[in-house]
Amino acid sequence: MRLPRITVLYNEPTLPPDHPDAASEHDVLDTTDIIAKVLQTAGLPVSRLGITDNVEALIAGLKAQSPDAVFNLFEGTAKWGNTEAYVAGVLELLRVPFTGSSVQPVTLAKSKTLTKHLLQSAGLPTAKFLMLESLPVPVDPLPWPVIVKPGLEDASIGIDQKSVVKNQQELEARVEYVLKTYGPPVLIEQFVRGREFHIAVWDRGDGPFTLPFTEIVFLEQEGDDPLWPIVSFDAKWKPDSRDYKATPVKNPPDPIPPAVERMLSDICVRASELVGYRDYSRVDVRLDANDQAYILEVNPNPCINPLAGVAAALTTAKVEYADFILTLVRSALKRGPHPELANAVGSPDGPASAPVVVRPWDVRPAGALAVELFHESKAIGRATARLSDAEQNVHTLDAIFVEPAHRRKGAGRALLKYLEASTLAAGGRLLTVGVSSGPEVGDFRQFLSLCGYLASGEVCEYFKDGCSRLAYSKVLKPESPGTAVPGLSGTTPAP
């Protein structure tokens, strides 16, 4: 059986680097690199297709690459957010199977107000709200405080500390700002204080279930200059901002009563099914002091970057990130004209296709061969390794990722050093890395050499583009006590 051809589809950034919302576009580039590497490591023929809002470029690219399935990371363009749904629609019209949700749930999710109306009609809990297309603003529309959001944006675009307002004057000023900056509609929503959870829902083919919950911890709510407990744009995208530093995440979260966990799992699965999600989703929920839940948002195609909440939930559930990615590919192939190709993605009897039921109250933190790097309470990097030869005590580096803002500052070397120490502690003797000989990963090969990895082999023309697969390896030895990484401070590992 031949191997299926996979195209990783993503959106090319359209905003200039100095635009205040630019960070929300660039995150997908890192995700694309990582997922392409996962697929290549699994031996699949992989190509990439980056587009904006040019449908001719999309069709031409698909025709040239002729994929059996598309790994869809296209999030829409900043200037025309509906293109996320339009691209899904084009893929459906062309009968090209793709990962993630179809056009209907993507279209619905772009409208916060339509989603909230749907949740209400189904009896699912969501905060009181109203929607405005234009001025004037009704007087005292909801109990104070309220939060004002752009009605057609996602990724926390248009959300900052001024989004929460306490009186009519502040409300009118904020609505006017959102209308002018982002256009109608404007969502005005009752502000709910309490704990916030981002809950991933996954369907491996045998029904949906929730992964371990990610909790957003809100700091700096007291004092002379308190912050509103919200996930603002800065909190999501700007590591050096006060908002970002004041919203660390925890997975697993602090204890939740079992009955409440079950209730949260139930409403998140129901909400995902209600909007028509496919494969995976994420539901953001607030839980007030009386354990009353309020659904904030349903995201049918959430971020699956290794540093995002979905990946953190997978780690806690002891599900390998690569298994998750390959399962999505298999699911897409099964929806296509050649479903038998799904059997060529990894071993059909391997861990990626074995049925699993994960409940948040049953799982424990992941083992020692996944390490994270933290800077001022925020995860800035993650690396994973696996045992590839038990008889020889050989481990293989699966993934290493550092947030762009912290690259070339020693964070990558620190992360790899911590992973090597964890591998050594687990009985590992040798750590190996496989990498393409292509020019696009030249910096990574140089990085490996600087970290003491030696070129140890080559498989010529291993990749479809004609590049070789180069092997690098390093014999692991205990470091002397107190060894430091130059240029890095205030950063700590977490197993």
VOSE-914096 format. One record per residue (C-alpha): residue number from 0; residue in three letters; x, y negated, z negated. Coordinates in Angstrom, 2 decimals. Layout:
(NUM ALA (X Y Z));
...
END
This chain:
(0 MET (0.00 0.00 0.00));
(1 ARG (1.33 -3.42 0.95));
(2 LEU (1.76 -6.18 -1.60));
(3 PRO (-0.84 -8.98 -1.49));
(4 ARG (0.30 -12.43 -0.38));
(5 ILE (-0.46 -15.12 -2.97));
(6 THR (-0.57 -18.88 -2.40));
(7 VAL (-0.29 -21.15 -5.43));
(8 LEU (-2.47 -24.16 -4.59));
(9 TYR (-1.94 -27.40 -6.50));
(10 ASN (-2.54 -31.14 -6.26));
(11 GLU (0.34 -33.41 -5.31));
(12 PRO (0.48 -36.50 -7.57));
(13 THR (-1.02 -39.61 -6.01));
(14 LEU (-0.47 -42.17 -8.78));
(15 PRO (2.82 -44.11 -9.07));
(16 PRO (5.02 -43.01 -11.99));
(17 ASP (4.36 -46.23 -13.90));
(18 HIS (0.57 -45.87 -13.75));
(19 PRO (-0.92 -45.40 -17.26));
(20 ASP (-2.69 -42.17 -16.19));
(21 ALA (0.22 -40.72 -14.20));
(22 ALA (1.15 -38.06 -16.78));
(23 SER (-2.17 -36.27 -16.30));
(24 GLU (-1.27 -35.57 -12.65));
(25 HIS (2.33 -34.43 -13.09));
(26 ASP (1.65 -31.64 -15.59));
(27 VAL (0.37 -29.38 -12.80));
(28 LEU (3.80 -29.40 -11.12));
(29 ASP (5.41 -27.65 -14.09));
(30 THR (2.52 -25.19 -14.29));
(31 THR (2.93 -24.41 -10.58));
(32 ASP (6.64 -23.69 -11.00));
(33 ILE (6.05 -21.37 -13.93));
(34 ILE (3.19 -19.40 -12.39));
(35 ALA (5.04 -19.02 -9.10));
(36 LYS (7.97 -17.58 -11.05));
(37 VAL (5.69 -15.14 -12.89));
(38 LEU (4.26 -13.90 -9.60));
(39 GLN (7.70 -13.63 -7.99));
(40 THR (9.03 -11.72 -10.99));
(41 ALA (6.14 -9.27 -10.51));
(42 GLY (7.45 -8.71 -6.98));
(43 LEU (4.62 -10.47 -5.15));
(44 PRO (5.14 -12.51 -1.96));
(45 VAL (4.44 -16.07 -3.15));
(46 SER (4.10 -19.37 -1.32));
(47 ARG (3.08 -22.82 -2.52));
(48 LEU (0.68 -25.32 -1.03));
(49 GLY (0.52 -28.85 -2.42));
(50 ILE (-2.21 -31.15 -1.07));
(51 THR (-4.05 -34.38 -1.88));
(52 ASP (-7.44 -35.15 -0.34));
(53 ASN (-6.57 -34.13 3.23));
(54 VAL (-8.80 -31.18 4.10));
(55 GLU (-6.95 -30.66 7.40));
(56 ALA (-3.71 -30.09 5.47));
(57 LEU (-5.48 -27.55 3.25));
(58 ILE (-6.89 -25.59 6.18));
(59 ALA (-3.63 -25.75 8.13));
(60 GLY (-1.64 -24.59 5.11));
(61 LEU (-3.95 -21.66 4.45));
(62 LYS (-3.83 -20.68 8.12));
(63 ALA (-0.02 -20.78 8.14));
(64 GLN (0.42 -18.85 4.89));
(65 SER (-2.51 -16.44 5.39));
(66 PRO (-2.84 -15.51 1.71));
(67 ASP (-4.82 -12.55 0.41));
(68 ALA (-5.70 -14.68 -2.62));
(69 VAL (-5.11 -18.22 -3.86));
(70 PHE (-4.00 -19.02 -7.38));
(71 ASN (-6.00 -22.21 -7.73));
(72 LEU (-4.34 -24.95 -9.79));
(73 PHE (-5.88 -27.81 -7.83));
(74 GLU (-7.28 -30.33 -10.34));
(75 GLY (-8.45 -33.05 -7.95));
(76 THR (-6.77 -36.34 -7.18));
(77 ALA (-6.74 -39.24 -9.60));
(78 LYS (-8.50 -41.53 -7.15));
(79 TRP (-11.14 -38.99 -6.14));
(80 GLY (-11.75 -36.48 -8.93));
(81 ASN (-14.53 -34.65 -7.10));
(82 THR (-11.93 -33.18 -4.75));
(83 GLU (-11.41 -30.40 -7.32));
(84 ALA (-14.88 -29.11 -6.51));
(85 TYR (-14.56 -29.85 -2.80));
(86 VAL (-11.41 -27.75 -2.52));
(87 ALA (-13.12 -24.85 -4.29));
(88 GLY (-15.96 -25.23 -1.80));
(89 VAL (-13.57 -25.11 1.17));
(90 LEU (-11.99 -21.92 -0.18));
(91 GLU (-15.43 -20.37 -0.52));
(92 LEU (-16.43 -21.41 3.01));
(93 LEU (-13.23 -19.88 4.38));
(94 ARG (-13.89 -16.68 2.40));
(95 VAL (-10.51 -16.94 0.68));
(96 PRO (-10.66 -15.39 -2.81));
(97 PHE (-9.22 -17.57 -5.54));
(98 THR (-8.67 -17.55 -9.28));
(99 GLY (-10.89 -19.43 -11.69));
(100 SER (-14.31 -20.92 -11.32));
(101 SER (-16.28 -21.52 -8.13));
(102 VAL (-17.64 -24.82 -6.84));
(103 GLN (-20.81 -24.90 -8.96));
(104 PRO (-19.29 -24.91 -12.48));
(105 VAL (-16.43 -27.19 -11.36));
(106 THR (-18.94 -29.70 -10.00));
(107 LEU (-21.06 -29.49 -13.13));
(108 ALA (-18.08 -29.90 -15.47));
(109 LYS (-17.09 -33.18 -13.78));
(110 SER (-20.31 -34.72 -15.12));
(111 LYS (-20.26 -34.88 -18.90));
(112 THR (-23.87 -36.06 -19.03));
(113 LEU (-25.24 -33.27 -16.82));
(114 THR (-23.35 -30.71 -18.89));
(115 LYS (-24.79 -32.13 -22.11));
(116 HIS (-28.34 -32.09 -20.68));
(117 LEU (-27.82 -28.44 -19.72));
(118 LEU (-26.50 -27.55 -23.18));
(119 GLN (-29.46 -29.27 -24.82));
(120 SER (-31.98 -27.48 -22.62));
(121 ALA (-30.43 -24.12 -23.54));
(122 GLY (-30.59 -24.88 -27.26));
(123 LEU (-26.83 -25.12 -27.67));
(124 PRO (-25.56 -27.72 -30.17));
(125 THR (-24.16 -30.99 -28.85));
(126 ALA (-24.04 -34.49 -30.31));
(127 LYS (-26.80 -37.02 -29.55));
(128 PHE (-26.00 -39.18 -26.53));
(129 LEU (-27.21 -41.49 -23.83));
(130 MET (-25.89 -42.35 -20.38));
(131 LEU (-25.60 -45.81 -18.82));
(132 GLU (-25.18 -46.69 -15.16));
(133 SER (-24.90 -50.43 -15.75));
(134 LEU (-25.25 -53.24 -18.28));
(135 PRO (-26.97 -54.28 -20.53));
(136 VAL (-26.32 -51.94 -23.43));
(137 PRO (-29.34 -50.96 -25.58));
(138 VAL (-29.24 -52.33 -29.14));
(139 ASP (-28.22 -49.82 -31.82));
(140 PRO (-28.71 -46.84 -29.48));
(141 LEU (-27.37 -44.23 -31.94));
(142 PRO (-26.18 -44.10 -35.56));
(143 TRP (-22.76 -45.72 -35.94));
(144 PRO (-20.00 -44.99 -35.15));
(145 VAL (-20.28 -43.85 -31.52));
(146 ILE (-17.68 -42.87 -28.95));
(147 VAL (-17.69 -44.23 -25.40));
(148 LYS (-16.35 -42.06 -22.55));
(149 PRO (-16.12 -42.27 -18.75));
(150 GLY (-18.86 -39.98 -17.51));
(151 LEU (-16.92 -38.41 -14.61));
(152 GLU (-13.35 -38.10 -15.93));
(153 ASP (-11.53 -35.27 -17.66));
(154 ALA (-8.10 -34.68 -19.27));
(155 SER (-8.95 -37.43 -21.84));
(156 ILE (-8.65 -40.09 -19.15));
(157 GLY (-10.26 -43.28 -20.45));
(158 ILE (-10.14 -42.15 -24.10));
(159 ASP (-8.11 -44.18 -26.59));
(160 GLN (-8.41 -45.49 -30.15));
(161 LYS (-10.79 -48.22 -28.96));
(162 SER (-13.20 -45.61 -27.62));
(163 VAL (-14.78 -45.20 -31.06));
(164 VAL (-16.84 -48.27 -31.95));
(165 LYS (-18.59 -49.29 -35.16));
(166 ASN (-21.04 -52.02 -34.09));
(167 GLN (-22.97 -53.51 -31.20));
(168 GLN (-20.31 -56.07 -30.25));
(169 GLU (-17.58 -53.43 -29.96));
(170 LEU (-19.94 -51.15 -28.04));
(171 GLU (-20.81 -53.76 -25.44));
(172 ALA (-17.14 -54.65 -24.92));
(173 ARG (-16.12 -51.01 -24.52));
(174 VAL (-18.93 -50.13 -22.13));
(175 GLU (-18.02 -53.14 -19.99));
(176 TYR (-14.38 -52.02 -19.95));
(177 VAL (-15.21 -48.42 -18.95));
(178 LEU (-17.60 -49.54 -16.21));
(179 LYS (-14.98 -51.91 -14.79));
(180 THR (-12.06 -49.46 -15.05));
(181 TYR (-13.62 -46.09 -14.24));
(182 GLY (-17.05 -46.89 -12.86));
(183 PRO (-20.43 -45.45 -13.83));
(184 PRO (-21.79 -43.51 -15.51));
(185 VAL (-20.73 -44.21 -19.09));
(186 LEU (-21.39 -41.66 -21.82));
(187 ILE (-22.24 -43.01 -25.28));
(188 GLU (-22.14 -40.22 -27.84));
(189 GLN (-22.69 -39.95 -31.57));
(190 PHE (-19.26 -39.62 -33.18));
(191 VAL (-18.93 -36.46 -35.25));
(192 ARG (-16.26 -36.27 -37.94));
(193 GLY (-14.86 -32.87 -38.77));
(194 ARG (-12.53 -30.15 -37.59));
(195 GLU (-11.92 -29.75 -33.85));
(196 PHE (-11.29 -26.43 -32.11));
(197 HIS (-10.36 -25.68 -28.52));
(198 ILE (-11.62 -22.17 -27.83));
(199 ALA (-10.58 -20.17 -24.77));
(200 VAL (-13.00 -17.68 -23.21));
(201 TRP (-11.61 -14.91 -21.03));
(202 ASP (-13.20 -12.18 -18.92));
(203 ARG (-10.78 -9.43 -17.89));
(204 GLY (-13.51 -7.69 -15.93));
(205 ASP (-15.36 -6.05 -18.81));
(206 GLY (-17.19 -9.05 -20.23));
(207 PRO (-16.24 -12.36 -21.84));
(208 PHE (-14.65 -12.77 -25.25));
(209 THR (-12.97 -15.59 -27.13));
(210 LEU (-9.25 -15.78 -27.78));
(211 PRO (-7.94 -17.02 -31.14));
(212 PHE (-9.00 -20.59 -31.81));
(213 THR (-6.64 -23.54 -31.46));
(214 GLU (-7.26 -26.26 -34.06));
(215 ILE (-6.35 -29.91 -33.57));
(216 VAL (-5.02 -31.28 -36.85));
(217 PHE (-5.76 -34.99 -37.30));
(218 LEU (-3.21 -36.91 -39.33));
(219 GLU (-3.09 -40.61 -40.28));
(220 GLN (-6.81 -40.95 -41.02));
(221 GLU (-6.10 -42.95 -44.18));
(222 GLY (-4.02 -46.01 -45.03));
(223 ASP (-3.90 -49.61 -43.84));
(224 ASP (-3.95 -48.71 -40.14));
(225 PRO (-5.81 -45.39 -39.81));
(226 LEU (-6.35 -43.54 -36.55));
(227 TRP (-9.68 -42.22 -35.38));
(228 PRO (-9.56 -38.39 -35.29));
(229 ILE (-9.81 -37.95 -31.52));
(230 VAL (-7.78 -36.32 -28.76));
(231 SER (-6.99 -39.47 -26.79));
(232 PHE (-5.11 -39.69 -23.51));
(233 ASP (-1.93 -40.57 -25.41));
(234 ALA (-2.46 -37.63 -27.78));
(235 LYS (-2.61 -35.28 -24.82));
(236 TRP (-0.01 -36.72 -22.46));
(237 LYS (2.48 -39.05 -24.20));
(238 PRO (4.87 -37.23 -26.58));
(239 ASP (6.41 -40.45 -27.90));
(240 SER (3.08 -42.03 -28.83));
(241 ARG (1.66 -42.35 -32.32));
(242 ASP (-1.52 -40.53 -31.24));
(243 TYR (0.48 -37.56 -29.96));
(244 LYS (2.50 -37.23 -33.16));
(245 ALA (-0.66 -37.50 -35.27));
(246 THR (-2.45 -34.58 -33.55));
(247 PRO (-0.41 -31.38 -33.99));
(248 VAL (-2.12 -28.13 -33.03));
(249 LYS (-2.38 -24.88 -34.96));
(250 ASN (-3.03 -21.41 -33.62));
(251 PRO (-4.22 -19.51 -35.52));
(252 PRO (-6.10 -22.28 -37.35));
(253 ASP (-6.58 -22.77 -41.05));
(254 PRO (-9.09 -20.30 -42.54));
(255 ILE (-12.68 -20.42 -41.29));
(256 PRO (-15.53 -18.45 -42.89));
(257 PRO (-16.03 -15.25 -40.83));
(258 ALA (-19.70 -16.05 -40.17));
(259 VAL (-18.75 -19.48 -38.84));
(260 GLU (-16.06 -17.97 -36.59));
(261 ARG (-18.59 -15.58 -35.15));
(262 MET (-21.02 -18.43 -34.57));
(263 LEU (-18.35 -20.49 -32.78));
(264 SER (-17.36 -17.54 -30.61));
(265 ASP (-20.97 -16.92 -29.68));
(266 ILE (-21.80 -20.49 -28.65));
(267 CYS (-18.56 -20.82 -26.65));
(268 VAL (-19.28 -17.66 -24.65));
(269 ARG (-22.89 -18.76 -24.13));
(270 ALA (-21.83 -22.26 -23.03));
(271 SER (-19.29 -20.84 -20.57));
(272 GLU (-21.82 -18.46 -19.08));
(273 LEU (-24.39 -21.26 -18.92));
(274 VAL (-22.22 -23.44 -16.66));
(275 GLY (-21.34 -20.39 -14.54));
(276 TYR (-17.62 -20.11 -15.34));
(277 ARG (-15.50 -17.37 -13.80));
(278 ASP (-12.39 -15.62 -15.19));
(279 TYR (-11.54 -18.10 -17.97));
(280 SER (-12.69 -21.34 -19.58));
(281 ARG (-12.17 -23.51 -22.65));
(282 VAL (-14.82 -25.00 -24.89));
(283 ASP (-14.01 -27.91 -27.22));
(284 VAL (-16.07 -27.93 -30.42));
(285 ARG (-16.38 -30.11 -33.53));
(286 LEU (-17.37 -28.57 -36.86));
(287 ASP (-18.74 -31.01 -39.43));
(288 ALA (-18.54 -30.79 -43.24));
(289 ASN (-21.70 -28.65 -43.30));
(290 ASP (-20.30 -26.15 -40.75));
(291 GLN (-22.64 -27.47 -38.07));
(292 ALA (-21.04 -27.09 -34.66));
(293 TYR (-21.20 -29.61 -31.81));
(294 ILE (-19.98 -28.73 -28.32));
(295 LEU (-17.88 -31.60 -26.97));
(296 GLU (-16.95 -30.26 -23.55));
(297 VAL (-16.96 -27.14 -21.39));
(298 ASN (-13.93 -26.83 -19.10));
(299 PRO (-14.24 -24.03 -16.52));
(300 ASN (-10.65 -24.41 -15.25));
(301 PRO (-8.59 -25.53 -18.26));
(302 CYS (-4.85 -26.12 -18.27));
(303 ILE (-2.92 -22.83 -18.46));
(304 ASN (0.56 -24.29 -18.81));
(305 PRO (2.61 -22.19 -21.28));
(306 LEU (2.55 -25.09 -23.75));
(307 ALA (-1.22 -25.60 -23.55));
(308 GLY (-3.91 -24.29 -25.88));
(309 VAL (-4.91 -21.28 -23.77));
(310 ALA (-1.32 -19.99 -23.74));
(311 ALA (-1.03 -20.53 -27.51));
(312 ALA (-4.17 -18.45 -27.98));
(313 LEU (-2.70 -15.67 -25.83));
(314 THR (0.45 -15.65 -27.95));
(315 THR (-1.54 -15.34 -31.17));
(316 ALA (-3.57 -12.53 -29.59));
(317 LYS (-0.31 -10.76 -28.62));
(318 VAL (-1.21 -10.92 -24.93));
(319 GLU (1.75 -11.57 -22.65));
(320 TYR (1.41 -14.72 -20.56));
(321 ALA (2.43 -12.76 -17.44));
(322 ASP (-0.31 -10.20 -18.10));
(323 PHE (-2.86 -13.01 -18.22));
(324 ILE (-1.64 -14.50 -14.93));
(325 LEU (-1.56 -11.13 -13.15));
(326 THR (-5.02 -10.26 -14.43));
(327 LEU (-6.37 -13.47 -12.88));
(328 VAL (-4.77 -12.49 -9.56));
(329 ARG (-6.29 -9.01 -9.72));
(330 SER (-9.72 -10.47 -10.46));
(331 ALA (-9.47 -12.78 -7.45));
(332 LEU (-8.36 -9.98 -5.13));
(333 LYS (-11.28 -7.82 -6.20));
(334 ARG (-13.61 -10.57 -4.95));
(335 GLY (-11.95 -10.63 -1.52));
(336 PRO (-12.21 -8.55 1.64));
(337 HIS (-9.44 -6.19 0.51));
(338 PRO (-10.18 -5.38 -3.17));
(339 GLU (-7.86 -2.38 -3.03));
(340 LEU (-4.90 -4.80 -3.03));
(341 ALA (-5.61 -5.51 -6.69));
(342 ASN (-4.09 -2.11 -7.47));
(343 ALA (-0.77 -3.28 -6.05));
(344 VAL (-0.44 -6.08 -8.64));
(345 GLY (1.52 -4.48 -11.43));
(346 SER (0.68 -1.06 -12.78));
(347 PRO (-3.07 -0.31 -12.90));
(348 ASP (-2.40 1.59 -16.12));
(349 GLY (-0.19 -1.10 -17.61));
(350 PRO (-1.01 -3.50 -20.44));
(351 ALA (-2.32 -6.16 -18.07));
(352 SER (-5.27 -4.00 -17.02));
(353 ALA (-5.99 -2.11 -20.23));
(354 PRO (-9.31 -3.21 -21.78));
(355 VAL (-8.97 -5.26 -24.92));
(356 VAL (-11.33 -6.88 -27.41));
(357 VAL (-9.76 -9.77 -29.29));
(358 ARG (-11.52 -11.39 -32.21));
(359 PRO (-10.01 -14.47 -33.85));
(360 TRP (-10.47 -13.07 -37.33));
(361 ASP (-8.56 -9.84 -36.52));
(362 VAL (-5.35 -11.13 -34.92));
(363 ARG (-1.99 -12.05 -36.38));
(364 PRO (0.77 -14.35 -35.09));
(365 ALA (2.93 -13.01 -32.30));
(366 GLY (6.27 -11.26 -32.82));
(367 ALA (9.86 -12.50 -32.81));
(368 LEU (10.53 -12.52 -29.08));
(369 ALA (8.51 -15.65 -28.39));
(370 VAL (9.99 -18.84 -29.81));
(371 GLU (8.78 -22.41 -29.71));
(372 LEU (10.72 -25.63 -30.18));
(373 PHE (9.13 -28.41 -32.21));
(374 HIS (9.99 -32.10 -32.29));
(375 GLU (8.22 -34.16 -34.95));
(376 SER (5.50 -31.52 -35.45));
(377 LYS (4.81 -31.14 -31.70));
(378 ALA (5.72 -28.12 -29.57));
(379 ILE (8.04 -29.28 -26.79));
(380 GLY (9.28 -25.95 -25.46));
(381 ARG (8.70 -22.21 -25.40));
(382 ALA (10.74 -19.17 -24.37));
(383 THR (9.85 -15.47 -24.25));
(384 ALA (11.80 -12.26 -23.77));
(385 ARG (10.81 -8.60 -23.62));
(386 LEU (12.50 -5.25 -24.16));
(387 SER (13.28 -3.99 -20.64));
(388 ASP (15.52 -1.00 -21.48));
(389 ALA (14.94 0.51 -24.92));
(390 GLU (17.70 3.09 -24.56));
(391 GLN (20.36 0.45 -23.88));
(392 ASN (18.82 -2.28 -26.10));
(393 VAL (18.53 -4.64 -23.13));
(394 HIS (16.04 -7.51 -23.11));
(395 THR (14.93 -9.71 -20.20));
(396 LEU (14.16 -13.42 -20.31));
(397 ASP (10.59 -13.82 -19.03));
(398 ALA (10.05 -17.58 -19.25));
(399 ILE (11.60 -20.72 -20.63));
(400 PHE (9.91 -24.12 -20.48));
(401 VAL (10.68 -27.55 -21.93));
(402 GLU (8.40 -30.59 -21.73));
(403 PRO (9.74 -32.99 -19.04));
(404 ALA (10.27 -35.82 -21.55));
(405 HIS (12.71 -33.65 -23.54));
(406 ARG (14.77 -32.19 -20.70));
(407 ARG (18.49 -32.89 -20.30));
(408 LYS (18.72 -33.65 -24.02));
(409 GLY (19.85 -30.26 -25.26));
(410 ALA (16.36 -28.87 -25.91));
(411 GLY (16.70 -26.10 -23.31));
(412 ARG (20.01 -24.92 -24.77));
(413 ALA (18.56 -24.99 -28.28));
(414 LEU (15.52 -23.01 -27.18));
(415 LEU (17.62 -20.37 -25.46));
(416 LYS (19.94 -20.15 -28.48));
(417 TYR (16.97 -19.51 -30.78));
(418 LEU (15.61 -16.86 -28.41));
(419 GLU (19.00 -15.16 -28.31));
(420 ALA (19.10 -15.13 -32.11));
(421 SER (15.60 -13.60 -32.26));
(422 THR (16.56 -10.99 -29.66));
(423 LEU (19.70 -10.10 -31.59));
(424 ALA (17.70 -9.80 -34.82));
(425 ALA (15.29 -7.44 -33.03));
(426 GLY (18.20 -5.12 -32.13));
(427 GLY (18.89 -6.53 -28.69));
(428 ARG (22.40 -6.19 -27.27));
(429 LEU (22.14 -7.79 -23.84));
(430 LEU (19.85 -10.52 -22.46));
(431 THR (19.36 -10.54 -18.68));
(432 VAL (17.78 -13.08 -16.32));
(433 GLY (16.67 -12.67 -12.70));
(434 VAL (16.68 -15.75 -10.49));
(435 SER (16.43 -16.65 -6.81));
(436 SER (19.49 -17.75 -4.85));
(437 GLY (17.45 -20.56 -3.30));
(438 PRO (18.46 -24.21 -3.63));
(439 GLU (15.29 -25.15 -5.54));
(440 VAL (16.55 -23.31 -8.65));
(441 GLY (20.17 -24.39 -8.42));
(442 ASP (19.84 -26.48 -11.58));
(443 PHE (18.54 -23.48 -13.50));
(444 ARG (21.46 -21.29 -12.36));
(445 GLN (23.86 -24.02 -13.50));
(446 PHE (22.01 -24.18 -16.83));
(447 LEU (22.47 -20.42 -17.31));
(448 SER (26.18 -20.70 -16.58));
(449 LEU (26.56 -23.52 -19.10));
(450 CYS (24.83 -21.32 -21.69));
(451 GLY (27.35 -18.51 -21.19));
(452 TYR (25.46 -16.27 -18.74));
(453 LEU (27.57 -14.46 -16.15));
(454 ALA (26.49 -13.51 -12.62));
(455 SER (26.23 -9.72 -12.76));
(456 GLY (24.54 -8.59 -9.57));
(457 GLU (22.67 -9.43 -6.38));
(458 VAL (19.84 -7.88 -4.37));
(459 CYS (20.11 -9.33 -0.89));
(460 GLU (16.99 -10.75 0.78));
(461 TYR (14.89 -9.71 -2.21));
(462 PHE (12.47 -12.59 -1.66));
(463 LYS (10.36 -12.98 1.45));
(464 ASP (11.98 -16.33 2.26));
(465 GLY (15.30 -14.50 2.71));
(466 CYS (16.80 -15.50 -0.63));
(467 SER (18.62 -12.98 -2.80));
(468 ARG (17.69 -12.06 -6.34));
(469 LEU (20.64 -12.86 -8.59));
(470 ALA (21.13 -11.21 -11.96));
(471 TYR (22.66 -13.10 -14.88));
(472 SER (23.42 -11.53 -18.25));
(473 LYS (24.93 -12.33 -21.63));
(474 VAL (26.18 -10.02 -24.37));
(475 LEU (24.62 -11.22 -27.61));
(476 LYS (26.84 -11.86 -30.61));
(477 PRO (26.07 -13.42 -34.00));
(478 GLU (26.69 -17.19 -34.04));
(479 SER (28.88 -18.68 -36.70));
(480 PRO (26.88 -20.33 -39.52));
(481 GLY (25.83 -23.91 -38.93));
(482 THR (26.36 -23.87 -35.16));
(483 ALA (24.64 -26.93 -33.71));
(484 VAL (23.51 -27.89 -30.24));
(485 PRO (25.07 -31.17 -29.10));
(486 GLY (22.70 -34.03 -28.39));
(487 LEU (19.70 -32.62 -30.24));
(488 SER (18.25 -33.85 -33.49));
(489 GLY (14.96 -33.61 -35.35));
(490 THR (14.05 -30.41 -33.50));
(491 THR (13.25 -27.08 -35.10));
(492 PRO (12.37 -23.58 -33.81));
(493 ALA (9.33 -21.55 -34.70));
(494 PRO (9.11 -17.80 -34.09));
END
